[in-house]
Amino acid sequence: MKYRKDKYGNEISLLGYGCMRLPQSGGRIDIGEAEKLIMSAVEAGVNYFDTAYIYPGSEAALGEILERGGVRDKVFIASKLPHYLIKSREGAEKFFNEELKRLRTDHIDYYLMHMLTDIATWERLKEIGIEDWLEEKKKSGAIRQIGFSYHGNSEMFCRLVDARDWDMCLIQYNYMDENSQAGRRGLRHAHEKGMPVMIMEPLRGGKLANRLPQAALDIFEEYPVKHTAAQWSFRWLFDQPEVTCVLSGMNNAEALSDNVLTASEAEAGDMTAEDKEMLRRAAEAINAKMKVPCTGCAYCMPCPKNVDIPGTFSAYNRRYSEGWIAAEKDYFMQSAVRHDSTAASNCVGCGKCEKHCPQHIEIRRELKNARAVLEGPAYKIARAAVKLFRIY
C-alpha cells in the first residue's frame, strides 16, 4: 500500500474505505461480511475509513468492527456532522456525542461538515457558533482535523476553501468530472492552500467500472497497456500528486483485492501522455449521447440570477449517458439544497452568459431544455421539502 501525508504529516493510505455501502443482508448491514472486508482492508494497509451520521447503520457497524478487531488505534476515522439538521451548538454537541458512542471511540480523526453547499450556509453555521465549537473540540482532542465534503461547481468550492483554514476536504472527482463538480481547478486550489484532498465517487457509483458503453470498452480493449476500466479510473487519480486518498465503497473481496493491488503499484506521474489521451477518448465515447457540448470551463459564470450553468449541463448530459436517477441526484444536490437556489428555472434569459461561451452554446435555449427534463414533479416535491424543513 502506498501512502501520502496529510496536513500534519500523518501517512494516509492512498486507498480509503468508503463505508456508505457496506454489505447488506435483509435490509441491514451484514456485520459478519462487513467485518471480513474491513479487517482484510486493515491487514492490507488501508487506514482511512469514511462514514457519516446519516449513512444507515454505518457508524455503529464500523465502531463495532474496529473495537472487536482491536485496531481502532491503527486507523483514521472520518465522519460527518449533519449540519442541515441542527439549530445550535447544542444540537451539534448532541449529534457529535451520539457519533462517538456509535463509533465506540473518544475522538474522530477527520470531522467534516457534510455536504457544505455554499458560503451562505457556512456563514449561517458560524452565526450559531459552529466554528468556535469545532475549534474547542479540536483543542480538546475530540476532533483531530476539521474539513468539509462538497458537491457543486468549482467556483463555489474555491470560495469555501478560502473561507477558513480547513485541515482537509472531500470532493467528487474522476476522469469524467475533470471539469465539473470541484474539478481539477478545485483540486489544485485546495492543494495550493495546503489542504489534503480526499476523493469520493472515483467510479461514479460503479458506472466507470461495469456500466460503460461498448465504444468505451473497445477503446480499453484495443489499447496495448492492459488494465481494467476500474483500474484505469484509479490510476488516473493516483497519478495526480494533489490527490491524498481515494475512497472506494468495496462490498466484496474481489473489489478490495483489485483496488489494493492498484494502490500498491501506482505512483504519481506514472501515466504517459498516451495513457491520458486514451482516457480522454474513452470519456468522449461515454459522453457520445450528451445533449450540450459544455466543457465545464465556467466562462459563462457568474450568472446574475445564480444559475449553476455548467452544473446544470453536466447533470443534463448525465441524464442521457447514465440515466434518470444519477442525473436527478446530481442536479438536486447542486441546485436545491443550497441556501440560494442555483436551478435552471432561475434563468430570466438575459443572455449575458452566451457572450462569453467559447463553445458558442445557445445557453438560454439549452437551460430551458434542461429545466424541462430535470425539474419534473419529483424534483419539485423534493425541493419544496427542503425549503420546508431547512433551518435558517
C-alpha positions as CSV (number, residue, x, y, z in Angstrom):
1,M,0.0,0.0,0.0
2,K,1.2,3.5,-0.9
3,Y,0.7,6.4,1.5
4,R,0.5,10.2,1.2
5,K,0.7,12.7,4.0
6,D,-2.0,14.9,5.4
7,K,-1.6,18.5,6.6
8,Y,0.1,17.3,9.9
9,G,2.4,14.6,8.4
10,N,0.2,11.6,9.1
11,E,0.6,8.9,6.5
12,I,-2.8,8.2,4.9
13,S,-3.3,5.1,2.7
14,L,-3.8,6.0,-1.0
15,L,-6.9,3.8,-1.0
16,G,-9.5,4.6,1.6
17,Y,-12.6,2.7,2.6
18,G,-16.0,4.3,1.9
19,C,-18.4,2.8,4.4
20,M,-21.7,4.1,2.9
21,R,-22.4,0.9,1.0
22,L,-21.3,-1.9,3.4
23,P,-22.6,-5.4,2.5
24,Q,-26.3,-5.8,3.3
25,S,-28.5,-8.7,4.4
26,G,-32.2,-8.4,4.9
27,G,-32.1,-4.6,4.5
28,R,-29.4,-4.2,7.2
29,I,-25.6,-4.2,7.2
30,D,-24.3,-7.7,7.4
31,I,-21.8,-7.3,10.2
32,G,-20.1,-10.6,9.6
33,E,-19.4,-9.8,5.9
34,A,-18.5,-6.2,6.6
35,E,-16.1,-7.3,9.3
36,K,-14.3,-9.7,6.9
37,L,-13.8,-6.9,4.4
38,I,-12.8,-4.2,6.8
39,M,-10.3,-6.3,8.7
40,S,-8.9,-7.6,5.4
41,A,-8.5,-3.9,4.3
42,V,-6.7,-3.0,7.6
43,E,-4.4,-6.0,7.1
44,A,-3.7,-4.8,3.5
45,G,-2.6,-1.4,4.8
46,V,-5.8,0.6,4.4
47,N,-6.0,3.1,7.3
48,Y,-8.6,5.6,6.3
49,F,-12.3,4.8,6.9
50,D,-15.0,7.2,5.9
51,T,-18.6,7.2,7.3
52,A,-21.3,9.7,8.2
53,Y,-24.1,10.2,10.7
54,I,-26.8,9.7,8.0
55,Y,-25.4,6.5,6.5
56,P,-27.8,4.0,7.9
57,G,-26.0,1.7,10.4
58,S,-22.6,2.6,9.1
59,E,-21.1,4.3,12.1
60,A,-22.3,1.7,14.5
61,A,-21.0,-1.1,12.3
62,L,-17.6,0.4,11.8
63,G,-17.2,1.2,15.5
64,E,-18.2,-2.4,16.5
65,I,-15.8,-3.9,13.9
66,L,-12.8,-1.8,14.8
67,E,-13.3,-2.3,18.6
68,R,-13.8,-6.1,18.2
69,G,-10.7,-6.3,16.0
70,G,-8.6,-4.2,18.4
71,V,-7.5,-1.9,15.5
72,R,-9.0,1.5,16.4
73,D,-5.6,3.0,17.1
74,K,-4.2,1.7,13.8
75,V,-6.7,3.6,11.6
76,F,-8.2,7.0,11.0
77,I,-11.9,7.6,11.2
78,A,-13.6,10.3,9.1
79,S,-17.2,11.1,9.9
80,K,-19.6,14.0,9.2
81,L,-21.8,16.4,11.1
82,P,-25.3,16.7,9.5
83,H,-25.3,20.5,9.9
84,Y,-28.5,20.8,8.0
85,L,-30.3,19.2,10.9
86,I,-29.1,21.5,13.7
87,K,-30.1,24.9,15.0
88,S,-27.4,25.5,17.6
89,R,-24.1,24.4,19.1
90,E,-26.1,22.3,21.5
91,G,-27.5,20.4,18.5
92,A,-24.0,19.9,17.2
93,E,-22.9,18.6,20.6
94,K,-25.8,16.1,20.7
95,F,-25.1,14.7,17.2
96,F,-21.3,14.5,17.9
97,N,-21.7,12.7,21.2
98,E,-24.1,10.2,19.5
99,E,-21.5,9.6,16.8
100,L,-18.7,9.0,19.4
101,K,-21.0,6.4,21.0
102,R,-21.8,4.7,17.7
103,L,-18.1,4.6,16.7
104,R,-17.0,3.4,20.2
105,T,-14.2,6.0,20.4
106,D,-13.3,9.1,22.3
107,H,-12.2,11.1,19.2
108,I,-12.9,11.4,15.5
109,D,-9.8,11.9,13.4
110,Y,-11.4,13.8,10.5
111,Y,-14.7,15.6,11.1
112,L,-16.4,17.1,8.1
113,M,-19.3,19.4,7.6
114,H,-21.4,17.1,5.5
115,M,-22.4,18.4,2.1
116,L,-21.4,22.0,2.8
117,T,-23.1,23.7,-0.2
118,D,-22.2,27.3,-0.2
119,I,-20.8,30.3,1.6
120,A,-24.2,31.4,2.9
121,T,-24.6,28.0,4.6
122,W,-21.2,28.3,6.2
123,E,-22.0,31.9,7.4
124,R,-25.2,30.6,8.9
125,L,-23.2,27.9,10.8
126,K,-20.7,30.5,12.0
127,E,-23.6,32.6,13.3
128,I,-24.8,29.8,15.6
129,G,-21.3,29.2,16.8
130,I,-20.3,26.0,15.0
131,E,-16.8,27.3,14.0
132,D,-16.0,28.1,17.7
133,W,-17.4,24.7,18.7
134,L,-15.3,22.9,16.2
135,E,-12.1,24.7,17.4
136,E,-12.9,23.8,21.0
137,K,-13.3,20.2,20.1
138,K,-10.1,20.3,18.2
139,K,-8.3,21.9,21.1
140,S,-9.6,19.1,23.4
141,G,-8.5,16.4,21.1
142,A,-12.1,15.1,20.5
143,I,-11.7,16.2,16.9
144,R,-8.3,16.0,15.3
145,Q,-8.9,17.6,12.0
146,I,-11.7,19.7,10.5
147,G,-12.9,19.6,7.0
148,F,-16.0,19.6,4.7
149,S,-17.4,17.4,1.9
150,Y,-18.8,19.1,-1.2
151,H,-20.9,18.6,-4.3
152,G,-21.2,21.5,-6.7
153,N,-19.1,23.6,-9.0
154,S,-15.5,24.7,-8.8
155,E,-16.2,28.4,-8.2
156,M,-18.2,27.9,-5.0
157,F,-15.8,25.2,-3.9
158,C,-12.8,27.5,-4.2
159,R,-14.7,30.2,-2.2
160,L,-15.4,27.6,0.6
161,V,-11.7,26.6,0.6
162,D,-10.8,30.2,1.2
163,A,-13.4,30.7,3.9
164,R,-11.2,29.4,6.7
165,D,-8.1,27.5,7.4
166,W,-9.5,24.0,6.8
167,D,-7.5,20.8,7.5
168,M,-8.9,18.8,4.6
169,C,-11.8,18.3,2.2
170,L,-13.7,15.6,0.4
171,I,-14.8,16.0,-3.3
172,Q,-16.3,14.0,-6.1
173,Y,-13.6,13.6,-8.8
174,N,-12.9,11.2,-11.6
175,Y,-11.9,11.4,-15.3
176,M,-15.5,12.2,-16.3
177,D,-15.7,15.0,-13.7
178,E,-12.4,16.7,-14.5
179,N,-14.1,19.9,-15.5
180,S,-17.3,19.6,-13.4
181,Q,-18.0,19.4,-9.7
182,A,-15.0,20.9,-7.8
183,G,-12.9,19.6,-10.8
184,R,-9.2,19.8,-11.4
185,R,-9.4,23.6,-10.7
186,G,-10.8,23.0,-7.2
187,L,-8.4,20.1,-6.5
188,R,-5.4,22.3,-7.3
189,H,-6.7,25.3,-5.4
190,A,-7.2,23.2,-2.3
191,H,-3.7,21.7,-2.7
192,E,-2.1,25.1,-3.1
193,K,-3.7,26.1,0.2
194,G,-2.1,23.1,1.9
195,M,-5.3,21.0,2.2
196,P,-5.2,17.3,1.7
197,V,-8.0,16.3,-0.7
198,M,-9.9,13.0,-0.3
199,I,-11.8,11.7,-3.3
200,M,-15.3,10.2,-3.5
201,E,-17.1,8.6,-6.5
202,P,-13.9,7.6,-8.3
203,L,-16.1,5.2,-10.4
204,R,-19.2,7.4,-10.5
205,G,-21.1,4.8,-8.4
206,G,-19.7,1.9,-10.5
207,K,-20.6,3.5,-13.9
208,L,-16.9,3.7,-14.9
209,A,-16.3,0.1,-13.9
210,N,-19.1,-2.0,-15.2
211,R,-21.7,0.1,-17.0
212,L,-19.7,1.5,-19.9
213,P,-20.9,1.8,-23.5
214,Q,-19.4,-0.7,-25.9
215,A,-17.5,2.1,-27.7
216,A,-15.6,2.9,-24.5
217,L,-15.0,-0.8,-23.8
218,D,-13.5,-1.2,-27.2
219,I,-11.1,1.7,-26.6
220,F,-9.8,0.0,-23.4
221,E,-9.6,-3.4,-25.1
222,E,-7.6,-2.1,-28.1
223,Y,-5.1,-0.2,-26.0
224,P,-1.8,-2.0,-25.7
225,V,-1.4,-1.4,-22.0
226,K,-3.9,-3.7,-20.3
227,H,-5.8,-2.6,-17.2
228,T,-9.5,-3.0,-16.4
229,A,-11.7,0.1,-16.7
230,A,-11.8,0.4,-12.9
231,Q,-8.0,0.1,-12.7
232,W,-7.6,2.9,-15.2
233,S,-10.0,5.1,-13.2
234,F,-8.0,4.7,-10.0
235,R,-4.7,5.1,-11.9
236,W,-5.9,8.4,-13.3
237,L,-6.5,9.6,-9.8
238,F,-3.4,8.2,-8.2
239,D,-1.3,9.8,-11.0
240,Q,-2.1,13.2,-9.5
241,P,0.0,14.3,-6.6
242,E,-2.7,16.6,-5.3
243,V,-4.9,13.6,-4.5
244,T,-4.3,12.4,-1.0
245,C,-6.7,9.4,-0.6
246,V,-9.3,7.8,-2.9
247,L,-12.4,6.3,-1.3
248,S,-13.9,3.1,-2.6
249,G,-17.1,1.5,-1.3
250,M,-15.8,-2.0,-1.6
251,N,-18.5,-4.6,-0.8
252,N,-16.8,-7.7,-2.0
253,A,-13.4,-9.3,-1.6
254,E,-12.6,-9.1,-5.3
255,A,-13.0,-5.4,-5.5
256,L,-11.0,-4.9,-2.3
257,S,-8.1,-7.1,-3.6
258,D,-8.1,-5.4,-7.0
259,N,-8.1,-1.9,-5.6
260,V,-5.4,-2.7,-3.0
261,L,-3.2,-4.0,-5.8
262,T,-3.7,-0.9,-7.9
263,A,-3.0,1.4,-4.9
264,S,0.2,-0.6,-4.2
265,E,1.5,-0.2,-7.7
266,A,0.5,3.3,-8.9
267,E,2.7,6.3,-8.4
268,A,2.1,10.0,-9.1
269,G,3.3,10.8,-12.5
270,D,3.2,7.3,-13.8
271,M,0.7,7.8,-16.6
272,T,2.0,8.6,-20.0
273,A,0.7,11.2,-22.5
274,E,-0.7,8.2,-24.5
275,D,-2.5,6.8,-21.4
276,K,-4.2,10.2,-20.8
277,E,-5.2,10.5,-24.4
278,M,-6.7,7.1,-24.3
279,L,-8.8,8.0,-21.3
280,R,-9.8,11.3,-23.0
281,R,-11.1,9.2,-25.9
282,A,-12.9,6.9,-23.5
283,A,-14.6,9.9,-21.9
284,E,-15.7,11.1,-25.3
285,A,-17.2,7.7,-26.1
286,I,-19.1,7.8,-22.7
287,N,-20.3,11.3,-23.4
288,A,-21.4,10.5,-27.0
289,K,-25.0,10.9,-26.1
290,M,-24.6,14.2,-24.3
291,K,-27.0,16.9,-25.3
292,V,-24.9,20.0,-24.7
293,P,-21.2,20.3,-25.7
294,C,-20.3,22.0,-22.4
295,T,-16.7,21.6,-21.3
296,G,-17.3,23.0,-17.8
297,C,-14.9,25.8,-18.4
298,A,-17.3,28.2,-16.5
299,Y,-16.5,31.2,-18.7
300,C,-20.3,31.8,-18.6
301,M,-20.2,32.3,-14.9
302,P,-21.2,34.0,-12.7
303,C,-24.8,34.2,-13.6
304,P,-26.7,37.3,-12.4
305,K,-29.5,35.0,-11.2
306,N,-27.2,32.4,-9.7
307,V,-27.9,29.6,-12.1
308,D,-25.2,27.0,-12.0
309,I,-24.9,26.7,-15.8
310,P,-22.0,24.2,-16.0
311,G,-23.5,22.1,-13.3
312,T,-26.9,22.1,-14.9
313,F,-25.5,21.0,-18.2
314,S,-23.4,18.3,-16.5
315,A,-26.5,16.8,-14.9
316,Y,-28.5,17.2,-18.2
317,N,-25.9,15.3,-20.1
318,R,-25.6,12.7,-17.4
319,R,-29.4,12.0,-17.8
320,Y,-28.6,10.6,-21.3
321,S,-25.3,8.9,-20.5
322,E,-26.1,7.4,-17.1
323,G,-29.9,7.5,-16.6
324,W,-32.5,9.4,-14.7
325,I,-31.5,8.6,-11.1
326,A,-27.9,9.6,-11.4
327,A,-28.8,12.9,-13.2
328,E,-31.6,13.8,-10.7
329,K,-29.4,13.1,-7.7
330,D,-26.6,15.2,-9.2
331,Y,-28.9,18.1,-10.1
332,F,-30.8,18.1,-6.8
333,M,-27.5,18.1,-4.8
334,Q,-26.1,21.1,-6.7
335,S,-29.2,23.2,-7.0
336,A,-31.9,22.5,-4.5
337,V,-30.1,22.0,-1.2
338,R,-28.2,25.3,-1.3
339,H,-29.3,28.4,0.6
340,D,-29.7,30.3,-2.7
341,S,-31.0,28.0,-5.4
342,T,-28.9,27.6,-8.5
343,A,-31.6,25.9,-10.5
344,A,-32.1,26.4,-14.3
345,S,-35.5,27.8,-13.5
346,N,-33.9,30.9,-12.1
347,C,-32.9,31.9,-15.7
348,V,-34.5,35.1,-16.9
349,G,-33.0,35.0,-20.4
350,C,-30.7,38.0,-20.1
351,G,-28.1,36.3,-22.4
352,K,-25.0,37.6,-20.6
353,C,-23.7,34.0,-20.4
354,E,-23.8,33.5,-24.2
355,K,-21.4,36.3,-24.8
356,H,-18.6,34.5,-23.0
357,C,-19.1,30.9,-24.1
358,P,-16.1,29.6,-26.1
359,Q,-18.3,26.7,-27.4
360,H,-20.9,29.2,-28.7
361,I,-23.7,27.2,-27.0
362,E,-27.2,28.7,-27.1
363,I,-27.3,28.6,-23.3
364,R,-30.7,30.1,-22.8
365,R,-32.4,27.6,-25.0
366,E,-30.4,24.7,-23.5
367,L,-31.3,25.8,-20.0
368,K,-35.0,25.6,-20.9
369,N,-34.5,22.1,-22.3
370,A,-32.6,21.1,-19.2
371,R,-35.2,22.5,-16.9
372,A,-37.9,20.6,-18.7
373,V,-36.0,17.3,-18.2
374,L,-34.6,17.8,-14.7
375,E,-37.2,19.9,-12.9
376,G,-40.1,17.4,-13.1
377,P,-42.6,16.6,-10.4
378,A,-40.2,14.6,-8.2
379,Y,-37.6,17.4,-8.2
380,K,-40.3,20.0,-7.3
381,I,-41.6,17.9,-4.4
382,A,-38.1,17.3,-3.1
383,R,-37.2,21.0,-3.5
384,A,-40.3,22.1,-1.6
385,A,-39.5,19.7,1.2
386,V,-36.0,21.2,1.5
387,K,-37.5,24.7,1.8
388,L,-40.0,23.5,4.3
389,F,-37.5,21.8,6.6
390,R,-34.5,24.0,6.1
391,I,-33.3,25.7,9.2
392,Y,-32.1,29.3,8.7
